[in-house]
Amino acid sequence: MVLQVSVSSTCLIFLCRTSSAGAAGPRLNNDQLYKFSYTTEVLVDRAKGSKDGSVGYRISSDVDVNLVWRDPNSKDDQLIRLVISNVKIKSVAQRSAKKNIFQGATTQSLLGENKLAALERPFMVHLKNGKVSSFYCYKAEPASIKNLKRGVASLLQVQSRSGKVIENDVSGRCTVEYKATQGQVTRTKALETCKTAETGFTTYIQVLGVSGESSSVTVFTLEDGFIKSATAKETHILAVNARRTTAAKIVSRQNLTLVTIETGPFEAAGKNVASVVKSLDEKLYAVGVTLFFPLSFPLLCSSHSLSKAIAPRRFLALIQSIRKASKDEILQVLKSSTKTALPQVVDAVTSSQTPASLDAMLQFLNFADPKGLVLQERFLYACGFASHPNERMLQALDISKGKIVSNDIKESVVIIMGALVHKLCQKGGCELPTVVEVKKMILEGPDSTQVESDVQMYLLALKNSLLPEAIPLFSKYAESEVGAYCTISLTALQRYDVALITDEVKQTVNRVYHQNRRVYEKNVRAAAADVVFSSNPSYMEVKNMLLSIGNLPRELNKYMLSKVNDILHFEMPASKILRQAMKDMISHNYDRFSKVGSSSAFSGFMARTADATTTYSLDILYSGSGVLRRSNMNIYAASNGAMLHGLQVAIEAQGMESLIAAKPDEGEEDLESFAGMSALLFDVQLRPVTFFKGYSDLMSKMFSMSGEPMNVVKGLILLTDHSQVIQLQSGLKANAEFQGGLAIDISGGMEVSLWYRESKTSVNNKGAMVVTGNVTVDMDFVRTGMEVSFETEASLDFITTVQFSEYPFLVCMQMDKTTFPFSESLTKYESLPSGKSYVSRRGHKQLLPGSEFPLHQENSNMCKRVCYMRPDNAGLIY
């Protein structure tokens, strides 16, 4: 989307002809009337669009300027009167009469008699040392009219000396640099420094965010000490980081040109500005120089089901409406929603992140009601994915903790509180009272209880928080006797910046891997190896890990070999030191690197574009008997140097050997039968789900199973959330809104066939995404803007089938992406209050072919041998 605002400003000729030397700024002469022509135009279009293809309008007028009063003690303290007249409004693009909404319209018919009269009513500016100090107009004038006048007044600010200053104008309070040469002054405004009342917000995750560039330059041409002309150009470019063709360009120009100088009125007498203004017109009053716009909140009601791209599109529309609604209006929407639509409405209300929406949710939900678990968890997950949470959201979760009857919801609350702590700390809010209190709670939590599920809950909350203070705690629990504590702690350490992983922490992780103090489960040792490889390992660390291969349990041997090959193949950071260590034939030889097995680790590219890269990794670890021990699928996205852990789905199983009369591996003889699944989504760890725990639960699930995979997360997520008010020097205001919504459904399951001695695990990911960007310039009398969007639907399935009737057992891994649609659209529009409008639409749709993502060649060979389709499912365990 592109918004162009042209304002070439031949700035008022204020430098006195006879006394310009030493002037701080422009000076007007007594009894002279300076007559100017003025234009301001605004265009909206795509980033590389032409002027003729744009939408927008141009306002042109005459401007008369004269000196009203000057402080006798300071020639640079002046009160100036301005009068706008002969106003005309027309389209900036060359179009046929049929497509020109301004065709046949008069200025009075467009503005209305009252607004036109207000625009042509005189106003005053107090100019002190070349800076606009005060702005005087009628209180009853519409805000849009005041702002157009402010746009003209902003062109009065100029200084004849080079240097940096802080100036207030319609754009806000900004740092400005002047460069003066003979006959010309260039004013460059650092727009990123401008402080305004309306700041907006953006997504904290850079990969999913919106980036921008901006500039503002005004060139004043001087002649005989006067400002003969001033041309100002202001440019804003906004783009979605992950797809930079979804973009907006905003260009603002003003032009104010001196036409002639005539004899004008004499100065008025008075002691100060206020008294002079009052004596001339009592209805004039002082207002700020910066921009003001009133707000109006229309409420749109919507309910929708979670299906395809229409779900996130309606989700985004509902968020826009809710952000403009009161608490009572939101409660009415919640209470009137159907049972099927209510979970999606809860997603939208929570994602809106306004005080009213949070109050409405807290009043609507009853955490003491065990029947409302689905809505409660949807609320909590939406809080965890919040794009710009505040302290009050964290405080609300802390308060609600005491009212919860469900253990699952209690765990989710604490885990999500950890995610909110991380986001608030990223925004510089680590010392907020509620954040400090929650940090204390989760840091002290693991050592405050003996209940295993509670310890895991606090560790997962700390994993989400990424607090540096938690690293010693993770280091401690990495050596725990409880395998779950070890795994959570080690995977948490892997998420930290490498600079925070001290030598002491590395020593702990190496002790776990090499079992220096006690025997650990295979999945714990594999997690420790992952931490070592990802934490800038030393030569000796890598060499010792290579030397361990051949002395590990069979499947861990194979996993480590596959991990080493994957690091080398994918050119990961540790690949350089690995190659150095492998030059030693003792650590790298045929005996070590020829170990057989079925466990594996593999990474690859899902997509590569000029704007973003998406990668995947699949790590599979089996027990010696052929039953899955750990399956870990990860998807990462990178853009402009930023990394996002988009998805992690991990399935773990243990204690299954007794079912197939197999011998457990070392250190795993007494493990309780268990299978479960956990997900990390967009850097937020969610509450794990359990398939079964204990032998009796396993048998119960086997005979009561439905055959359907278990859901891990299902809902609507606000991915991209960028709102920005762009206050243009012309007095016009552009609004930029970029939002991305995702409808997602992640499920997984595990099956074991005792009859066929075969196991199967599956992870099913279904999603639909919509990203929209809007840039609008909305005045009382005309609205112009553009929407650009793209949407897609996709399904990604990961299935692993193992036949363990003999060793080495056969393993077939499949990662399939189905054929999916992709579409882009571009809509430009202009409209008048009368209903007359112009709309231009463009777009394209395409069907992208599905594919099976490549894994290592060994897997392809095995898949040819594995027959995983069976005529019945007797004896399957889920």
ABEGO torsion letter per residue (X at the ends): XBBBBBBBBBBBBABBAAAABGBABBBBBBGBBBBBBBBBBBBBBBAABBAAABBEBBBBBBBBBBBABBBAABAABBBBBBBBBGBBBBBABBBBAAABAABGBBAAAAAEAAAAAAAABBBBBBBBGGBBABBBBBAABBAAAAAAAAAAAAAABBBABBEBBBBBBAAEBBBBBBBBBBGBBBBBBBAAABBBABAEBBBABAAABBBBBBBBBBBBBBBGGBBABBBBBBBBBBBBAABAABBBBBBBBBBBBBABBBBBBBBBBEABAAAAAAAABAABBBBBABBBBBBBBBBBBBBBBBBEAAAAAAAAAAAAAAAABBAAAAAAAAAABBAAAAAAAAAAAAAAGBAAAAAAAAAABBAABAAAAAAAAAAAAAAAABABBBAAAAAAAAAAAAABABAAAAAAAAAAAAAAAAAAAAAGAAABAAAAAAAAAAAAAAAABABAAAAAAAAAAAAAAGBAAAAAAAAAAAABABAAAAAAAAAAAAABBAAABBAAAAAAAAAAAAGAABBBBAAAAAAAAAAAAAAGBBAAAAAAAAAABGABBAAAAAAAAAAAAAAAAAGBAAAAAAAAAAABAAABBAAAAABBEABBBBBBBABBBAABBBBBBBBBBBBAAGBBABBBBBBBBBBGGBBBBABBBBBBBBGAAAAAGBBBBBGAAABBBBBBBBBBBGGBBBBBBBABBEAAAAAAAAAABAGBBBBABBEBBBABBBBBBBBBAAGBBBBBBBBBBBBBBBBBBBBBBAAAGBBBBBBBBBBBBBBBBBBBBBBAABBBEBBBBBBBBBBBBBBBBBBAABOBBBBBBBBBBBBBBBBBBBBBBBBBAAGBBBBBBBEBBBBBBBBBBBBBAAAAAAAAABBABBABABGBBX
